[in-house]
Amino acid sequence: MVTKHLGFRICAAMVCVAMIGSLSGCAQYKRPTLMIKVPDFYENRVNTHQLTLVADPYFEQSKIEYIFNTNLLDEGFLPIHFIAFNYGGESYDLSEAHFTLMRDDGLVYEPMTPKEVAKKVLKHTSLRMVGWGFAGLIILSIPFSLTAGIDSFRANKKIREAITKETLRIFQIGPKEVLDGFYFFRIGKNSKSTQEALKRKYQFRIEKLVQVETDQAYEFVIGLN
């Protein structure tokens, strides 16, 4: 009896350590600084009037998790990093610009707002509290529900901040300036349908990008590879 009891306690303790490690992982996330490289580094770009526009799609899970602390593809969201390099002397206005993603069969996706993206991908705090609390009750009666709730709240806050702050928020680019931000397109309803959707070809389309001095509007199409 003593041997079994001791073995159970050791096993339970090991499980608890693993759980705590898992819970603390999300809380340790710190949003990294996204480095902008030179235009020639990016494969998907167009050039006109000393203006270079880049569309950098995040197809890899590791690349997405590094920036957003969660895999947005699991909920069908494809992040596209938009970068504008202005090497000329004119200014450009993107406040009325329309960004879309077009699939090779003509299907057009509109960008999702940061609020819509966050609502779909944020972790369910209440479910985690119940689940971990139940696990703690079975093993050592440790209040995992409280720990899980705090951890989930912190993780959600950091994910929401990452999505919001990385979204394009500045819509004027002056001479010799660089502007960048993310757009999010929901190309699938879950991980499986998203993986199927990623097998297709896409174009990132920009309409009504206006040169301020001449009030001339431009349209751009960037093929994604």
Secondary structure by P-SEA (a helix, b strand, c coil): caaaaaaaaaaaaaaaaaaaaaaaccccccccbbbbccccccccccccccbbbbbbbcccaaaaaacccccccccbbbbbbbbbbbcccbbbbcccbbbbcccccccccccccaaaaaaaccccaaaaaaaaaaaaaacccccaaaaaaaaaaaaaaaaaaaaaaaccccccccccbbbbbbbbbbccccaaaaaaaaabbbbbbbcccccccccbbbbbbbbcc
